[in-house]
Amino acid sequence: MRQQPMEESNPEISELMDRYGKQLMNLAYTYCKDWGMSEDIVQEVFISAFKNIDTFKGRSSYKTWLYAITINKSKDFLRKPFMKEPFFQRMKNKVKPVHPTPEEHVIQKEGQHGLAAEVMSLPIKYREVIILHYYDDLSTKEVADLLNIPLSTAKTRIQRGRMALRKQLERGDFLA
């Protein structure tokens, strides 16, 4: 679902937070797979955006600019030594929230929980293009520009991501 265009002349940072905060949280989650860490990443994104809003040149939309910052911050986060610790070791003491997040509620409500889990299990280079293209409704060119990769690479990754997802679904792993 595409959103209405936003007034592009120097919006307040609070307007950007209201408009794109949830989308950026979802995007950050696709990298770190932890809602608390996603919040931290998005907070850093908006701090960075606030500090650099005057340098925004308008060559892209604010959404694209914020997505690029989020992707870079998420990748920086994944390079931290903490992330080298095995995932299950980090998660063993983690308590699941009593109430599902709005995103989890929507996924469950639409009966897409299994599909979302399968998408999240893809390697990151396929996961990010699938989510940006299909969930965030970005064109292949926008995905390529956002990830700073050639258009042909974006097309190939989308195609390979779809094939990998299809293979996982055909195995029936998520149909439990």
Rosetta constraint file for C-alpha pairs under 8 A:
AtomPair CA 1 CA 136 HARMONIC 7.59 0.50
AtomPair CA 1 CA 137 HARMONIC 6.65 0.50
AtomPair CA 2 CA 137 HARMONIC 6.99 0.50
AtomPair CA 7 CA 11 HARMONIC 7.15 0.50
AtomPair CA 8 CA 61 HARMONIC 7.56 0.50
AtomPair CA 8 CA 62 HARMONIC 7.46 0.50
AtomPair CA 10 CA 53 HARMONIC 7.76 0.50
AtomPair CA 11 CA 15 HARMONIC 6.31 0.50
AtomPair CA 11 CA 16 HARMONIC 7.03 0.50
AtomPair CA 12 CA 16 HARMONIC 6.75 0.50
AtomPair CA 13 CA 17 HARMONIC 6.20 0.50
AtomPair CA 13 CA 46 HARMONIC 7.44 0.50
AtomPair CA 13 CA 49 HARMONIC 7.67 0.50
AtomPair CA 13 CA 50 HARMONIC 6.23 0.50
AtomPair CA 14 CA 18 HARMONIC 6.11 0.50
AtomPair CA 15 CA 19 HARMONIC 6.05 0.50
AtomPair CA 16 CA 20 HARMONIC 5.77 0.50
AtomPair CA 16 CA 21 HARMONIC 7.29 0.50
AtomPair CA 16 CA 62 HARMONIC 7.92 0.50
AtomPair CA 17 CA 21 HARMONIC 4.76 0.50
AtomPair CA 17 CA 46 HARMONIC 7.32 0.50
AtomPair CA 20 CA 24 HARMONIC 6.08 0.50
AtomPair CA 20 CA 63 HARMONIC 7.02 0.50
AtomPair CA 21 CA 25 HARMONIC 6.17 0.50
AtomPair CA 21 CA 42 HARMONIC 7.40 0.50
AtomPair CA 22 CA 26 HARMONIC 6.28 0.50
AtomPair CA 23 CA 27 HARMONIC 6.19 0.50
AtomPair CA 23 CA 136 HARMONIC 7.97 0.50
AtomPair CA 24 CA 28 HARMONIC 6.03 0.50
AtomPair CA 24 CA 42 HARMONIC 6.42 0.50
AtomPair CA 24 CA 66 HARMONIC 7.72 0.50
AtomPair CA 24 CA 67 HARMONIC 6.71 0.50
AtomPair CA 24 CA 70 HARMONIC 6.67 0.50
AtomPair CA 25 CA 29 HARMONIC 6.06 0.50
AtomPair CA 25 CA 35 HARMONIC 7.68 0.50
AtomPair CA 25 CA 38 HARMONIC 5.62 0.50
AtomPair CA 25 CA 39 HARMONIC 6.33 0.50
AtomPair CA 25 CA 42 HARMONIC 6.18 0.50
AtomPair CA 26 CA 30 HARMONIC 6.43 0.50
AtomPair CA 26 CA 38 HARMONIC 7.73 0.50
AtomPair CA 26 CA 103 HARMONIC 7.96 0.50
AtomPair CA 27 CA 31 HARMONIC 7.15 0.50
AtomPair CA 27 CA 67 HARMONIC 7.83 0.50
AtomPair CA 27 CA 70 HARMONIC 7.41 0.50
AtomPair CA 27 CA 71 HARMONIC 7.62 0.50
AtomPair CA 27 CA 131 HARMONIC 7.97 0.50
AtomPair CA 28 CA 32 HARMONIC 6.49 0.50
AtomPair CA 28 CA 33 HARMONIC 7.93 0.50
AtomPair CA 28 CA 38 HARMONIC 5.11 0.50
AtomPair CA 28 CA 41 HARMONIC 6.76 0.50
AtomPair CA 28 CA 42 HARMONIC 7.14 0.50
AtomPair CA 28 CA 70 HARMONIC 6.46 0.50
AtomPair CA 28 CA 71 HARMONIC 7.01 0.50
AtomPair CA 28 CA 74 HARMONIC 5.89 0.50
AtomPair CA 29 CA 33 HARMONIC 4.76 0.50
AtomPair CA 29 CA 34 HARMONIC 5.89 0.50
AtomPair CA 29 CA 35 HARMONIC 6.15 0.50
AtomPair CA 29 CA 37 HARMONIC 7.80 0.50
AtomPair CA 29 CA 38 HARMONIC 5.27 0.50
AtomPair CA 30 CA 120 HARMONIC 6.63 0.50
AtomPair CA 30 CA 127 HARMONIC 7.39 0.50
AtomPair CA 30 CA 128 HARMONIC 7.02 0.50
AtomPair CA 31 CA 74 HARMONIC 6.18 0.50
AtomPair CA 31 CA 75 HARMONIC 7.36 0.50
AtomPair CA 31 CA 78 HARMONIC 7.64 0.50
AtomPair CA 31 CA 124 HARMONIC 7.00 0.50
AtomPair CA 31 CA 128 HARMONIC 7.83 0.50
AtomPair CA 32 CA 37 HARMONIC 6.95 0.50
AtomPair CA 32 CA 38 HARMONIC 6.86 0.50
AtomPair CA 32 CA 74 HARMONIC 7.11 0.50
AtomPair CA 32 CA 77 HARMONIC 7.89 0.50
AtomPair CA 32 CA 78 HARMONIC 6.96 0.50
AtomPair CA 33 CA 38 HARMONIC 7.76 0.50
AtomPair CA 34 CA 38 HARMONIC 6.08 0.50
AtomPair CA 35 CA 39 HARMONIC 6.23 0.50
AtomPair CA 36 CA 40 HARMONIC 6.54 0.50
AtomPair CA 37 CA 41 HARMONIC 6.21 0.50
AtomPair CA 38 CA 42 HARMONIC 6.15 0.50
AtomPair CA 39 CA 43 HARMONIC 6.06 0.50
AtomPair CA 40 CA 44 HARMONIC 6.30 0.50
AtomPair CA 41 CA 45 HARMONIC 6.21 0.50
AtomPair CA 41 CA 70 HARMONIC 7.16 0.50
AtomPair CA 41 CA 73 HARMONIC 6.36 0.50
AtomPair CA 41 CA 74 HARMONIC 6.49 0.50
AtomPair CA 41 CA 77 HARMONIC 7.77 0.50
AtomPair CA 42 CA 46 HARMONIC 6.29 0.50
AtomPair CA 42 CA 70 HARMONIC 6.70 0.50
AtomPair CA 43 CA 47 HARMONIC 6.25 0.50
AtomPair CA 44 CA 48 HARMONIC 6.07 0.50
AtomPair CA 44 CA 73 HARMONIC 7.58 0.50
AtomPair CA 45 CA 49 HARMONIC 6.06 0.50
AtomPair CA 45 CA 66 HARMONIC 7.23 0.50
AtomPair CA 45 CA 69 HARMONIC 6.09 0.50
AtomPair CA 45 CA 70 HARMONIC 5.85 0.50
AtomPair CA 45 CA 73 HARMONIC 6.99 0.50
AtomPair CA 46 CA 50 HARMONIC 5.88 0.50
AtomPair CA 47 CA 51 HARMONIC 6.24 0.50
AtomPair CA 48 CA 52 HARMONIC 6.12 0.50
AtomPair CA 49 CA 53 HARMONIC 5.44 0.50
AtomPair CA 49 CA 66 HARMONIC 7.41 0.50
AtomPair CA 52 CA 56 HARMONIC 6.79 0.50
AtomPair CA 58 CA 62 HARMONIC 7.76 0.50
AtomPair CA 60 CA 64 HARMONIC 6.14 0.50
AtomPair CA 60 CA 65 HARMONIC 6.51 0.50
AtomPair CA 61 CA 65 HARMONIC 6.28 0.50
AtomPair CA 62 CA 66 HARMONIC 6.03 0.50
AtomPair CA 63 CA 67 HARMONIC 6.03 0.50
AtomPair CA 64 CA 68 HARMONIC 6.13 0.50
AtomPair CA 64 CA 146 HARMONIC 6.61 0.50
AtomPair CA 65 CA 69 HARMONIC 6.38 0.50
AtomPair CA 66 CA 70 HARMONIC 6.07 0.50
AtomPair CA 67 CA 71 HARMONIC 6.11 0.50
AtomPair CA 67 CA 146 HARMONIC 7.16 0.50
AtomPair CA 68 CA 72 HARMONIC 6.21 0.50
AtomPair CA 68 CA 146 HARMONIC 5.62 0.50
AtomPair CA 68 CA 147 HARMONIC 7.11 0.50
AtomPair CA 69 CA 73 HARMONIC 6.07 0.50
AtomPair CA 70 CA 74 HARMONIC 5.93 0.50
AtomPair CA 71 CA 75 HARMONIC 6.11 0.50
AtomPair CA 71 CA 147 HARMONIC 7.80 0.50
AtomPair CA 72 CA 76 HARMONIC 6.11 0.50
AtomPair CA 73 CA 77 HARMONIC 6.10 0.50
AtomPair CA 74 CA 78 HARMONIC 6.34 0.50
AtomPair CA 75 CA 79 HARMONIC 6.47 0.50
AtomPair CA 76 CA 80 HARMONIC 6.78 0.50
AtomPair CA 77 CA 83 HARMONIC 7.61 0.50
AtomPair CA 78 CA 83 HARMONIC 5.66 0.50
AtomPair CA 79 CA 83 HARMONIC 6.70 0.50
AtomPair CA 79 CA 84 HARMONIC 7.72 0.50
AtomPair CA 80 CA 84 HARMONIC 7.24 0.50
AtomPair CA 81 CA 85 HARMONIC 7.41 0.50
AtomPair CA 83 CA 87 HARMONIC 7.75 0.50
AtomPair CA 85 CA 89 HARMONIC 7.07 0.50
AtomPair CA 85 CA 90 HARMONIC 6.97 0.50
AtomPair CA 86 CA 90 HARMONIC 6.54 0.50
AtomPair CA 87 CA 91 HARMONIC 6.21 0.50
AtomPair CA 88 CA 92 HARMONIC 5.84 0.50
AtomPair CA 90 CA 94 HARMONIC 7.51 0.50
AtomPair CA 100 CA 104 HARMONIC 5.71 0.50
AtomPair CA 100 CA 105 HARMONIC 5.89 0.50
AtomPair CA 101 CA 105 HARMONIC 6.15 0.50
AtomPair CA 102 CA 106 HARMONIC 6.24 0.50
AtomPair CA 103 CA 107 HARMONIC 6.23 0.50
AtomPair CA 104 CA 108 HARMONIC 6.07 0.50
AtomPair CA 104 CA 113 HARMONIC 7.86 0.50
AtomPair CA 105 CA 109 HARMONIC 5.91 0.50
AtomPair CA 106 CA 110 HARMONIC 6.10 0.50
AtomPair CA 107 CA 111 HARMONIC 6.30 0.50
AtomPair CA 107 CA 112 HARMONIC 5.24 0.50
AtomPair CA 107 CA 113 HARMONIC 5.22 0.50
AtomPair CA 107 CA 116 HARMONIC 7.42 0.50
AtomPair CA 108 CA 112 HARMONIC 6.08 0.50
AtomPair CA 108 CA 113 HARMONIC 5.29 0.50
AtomPair CA 112 CA 116 HARMONIC 6.05 0.50
AtomPair CA 113 CA 117 HARMONIC 6.15 0.50
AtomPair CA 114 CA 118 HARMONIC 6.23 0.50
AtomPair CA 114 CA 174 HARMONIC 5.18 0.50
AtomPair CA 114 CA 175 HARMONIC 7.08 0.50
AtomPair CA 115 CA 119 HARMONIC 6.23 0.50
AtomPair CA 115 CA 174 HARMONIC 7.11 0.50
AtomPair CA 116 CA 120 HARMONIC 6.15 0.50
AtomPair CA 117 CA 121 HARMONIC 6.26 0.50
AtomPair CA 117 CA 174 HARMONIC 7.91 0.50
AtomPair CA 118 CA 122 HARMONIC 6.76 0.50
AtomPair CA 118 CA 165 HARMONIC 6.86 0.50
AtomPair CA 118 CA 168 HARMONIC 7.22 0.50
AtomPair CA 118 CA 169 HARMONIC 7.79 0.50
AtomPair CA 118 CA 174 HARMONIC 7.06 0.50
AtomPair CA 119 CA 127 HARMONIC 6.11 0.50
AtomPair CA 119 CA 130 HARMONIC 7.76 0.50
AtomPair CA 119 CA 131 HARMONIC 8.00 0.50
AtomPair CA 119 CA 165 HARMONIC 6.76 0.50
AtomPair CA 120 CA 127 HARMONIC 6.37 0.50
AtomPair CA 121 CA 127 HARMONIC 7.74 0.50
AtomPair CA 122 CA 126 HARMONIC 6.22 0.50
AtomPair CA 122 CA 127 HARMONIC 5.34 0.50
AtomPair CA 122 CA 161 HARMONIC 7.37 0.50
AtomPair CA 122 CA 164 HARMONIC 7.52 0.50
AtomPair CA 122 CA 165 HARMONIC 7.36 0.50
AtomPair CA 123 CA 127 HARMONIC 5.97 0.50
AtomPair CA 124 CA 128 HARMONIC 5.83 0.50
AtomPair CA 125 CA 129 HARMONIC 6.76 0.50
AtomPair CA 125 CA 157 HARMONIC 7.12 0.50
AtomPair CA 126 CA 130 HARMONIC 6.12 0.50
AtomPair CA 126 CA 157 HARMONIC 5.63 0.50
AtomPair CA 126 CA 158 HARMONIC 6.49 0.50
AtomPair CA 126 CA 160 HARMONIC 7.19 0.50
AtomPair CA 126 CA 161 HARMONIC 4.75 0.50
AtomPair CA 127 CA 131 HARMONIC 6.08 0.50
AtomPair CA 127 CA 161 HARMONIC 6.95 0.50
AtomPair CA 128 CA 132 HARMONIC 6.01 0.50
AtomPair CA 129 CA 133 HARMONIC 5.81 0.50
AtomPair CA 129 CA 143 HARMONIC 6.63 0.50
AtomPair CA 129 CA 154 HARMONIC 7.05 0.50
AtomPair CA 129 CA 157 HARMONIC 6.80 0.50
AtomPair CA 129 CA 158 HARMONIC 5.87 0.50
AtomPair CA 129 CA 161 HARMONIC 7.87 0.50
AtomPair CA 130 CA 134 HARMONIC 5.71 0.50
AtomPair CA 130 CA 135 HARMONIC 7.37 0.50
AtomPair CA 130 CA 158 HARMONIC 5.90 0.50
AtomPair CA 130 CA 161 HARMONIC 6.63 0.50
AtomPair CA 130 CA 162 HARMONIC 7.53 0.50
AtomPair CA 131 CA 135 HARMONIC 4.89 0.50
AtomPair CA 131 CA 136 HARMONIC 6.29 0.50
AtomPair CA 132 CA 136 HARMONIC 4.82 0.50
AtomPair CA 132 CA 137 HARMONIC 6.43 0.50
AtomPair CA 132 CA 138 HARMONIC 5.81 0.50
AtomPair CA 132 CA 143 HARMONIC 6.48 0.50
AtomPair CA 133 CA 137 HARMONIC 5.07 0.50
AtomPair CA 133 CA 138 HARMONIC 4.74 0.50
AtomPair CA 133 CA 139 HARMONIC 6.10 0.50
AtomPair CA 133 CA 140 HARMONIC 6.60 0.50
AtomPair CA 133 CA 143 HARMONIC 6.71 0.50
AtomPair CA 133 CA 158 HARMONIC 7.95 0.50
AtomPair CA 134 CA 138 HARMONIC 7.21 0.50
AtomPair CA 138 CA 142 HARMONIC 5.80 0.50
AtomPair CA 138 CA 143 HARMONIC 6.23 0.50
AtomPair CA 139 CA 143 HARMONIC 6.22 0.50
AtomPair CA 140 CA 144 HARMONIC 6.17 0.50
AtomPair CA 140 CA 151 HARMONIC 7.00 0.50
AtomPair CA 140 CA 154 HARMONIC 6.46 0.50
AtomPair CA 140 CA 155 HARMONIC 6.57 0.50
AtomPair CA 141 CA 145 HARMONIC 6.10 0.50
AtomPair CA 141 CA 151 HARMONIC 5.95 0.50
AtomPair CA 141 CA 154 HARMONIC 7.80 0.50
AtomPair CA 142 CA 146 HARMONIC 5.91 0.50
AtomPair CA 143 CA 147 HARMONIC 6.09 0.50
AtomPair CA 143 CA 154 HARMONIC 6.75 0.50
AtomPair CA 144 CA 148 HARMONIC 5.75 0.50
AtomPair CA 144 CA 149 HARMONIC 5.02 0.50
AtomPair CA 144 CA 150 HARMONIC 5.85 0.50
AtomPair CA 144 CA 151 HARMONIC 5.20 0.50
AtomPair CA 144 CA 153 HARMONIC 7.59 0.50
AtomPair CA 144 CA 154 HARMONIC 5.35 0.50
AtomPair CA 145 CA 149 HARMONIC 6.49 0.50
AtomPair CA 145 CA 150 HARMONIC 7.71 0.50
AtomPair CA 145 CA 151 HARMONIC 7.81 0.50
AtomPair CA 149 CA 153 HARMONIC 6.38 0.50
AtomPair CA 149 CA 154 HARMONIC 6.71 0.50
AtomPair CA 150 CA 154 HARMONIC 6.47 0.50
AtomPair CA 151 CA 155 HARMONIC 6.26 0.50
AtomPair CA 152 CA 156 HARMONIC 6.13 0.50
AtomPair CA 153 CA 157 HARMONIC 6.05 0.50
AtomPair CA 154 CA 158 HARMONIC 6.14 0.50
AtomPair CA 155 CA 159 HARMONIC 6.17 0.50
AtomPair CA 156 CA 160 HARMONIC 6.02 0.50
AtomPair CA 157 CA 161 HARMONIC 5.75 0.50
AtomPair CA 158 CA 162 HARMONIC 6.12 0.50
AtomPair CA 159 CA 163 HARMONIC 6.27 0.50
AtomPair CA 160 CA 164 HARMONIC 6.07 0.50
AtomPair CA 161 CA 165 HARMONIC 6.06 0.50
AtomPair CA 162 CA 166 HARMONIC 6.00 0.50
AtomPair CA 163 CA 167 HARMONIC 6.21 0.50
AtomPair CA 164 CA 168 HARMONIC 6.30 0.50
AtomPair CA 165 CA 169 HARMONIC 6.15 0.50
AtomPair CA 166 CA 170 HARMONIC 6.02 0.50
AtomPair CA 167 CA 171 HARMONIC 6.29 0.50
AtomPair CA 168 CA 172 HARMONIC 6.76 0.50
AtomPair CA 168 CA 173 HARMONIC 6.57 0.50
AtomPair CA 169 CA 173 HARMONIC 6.46 0.50
AtomPair CA 169 CA 174 HARMONIC 6.71 0.50
AtomPair CA 172 CA 176 HARMONIC 7.53 0.50
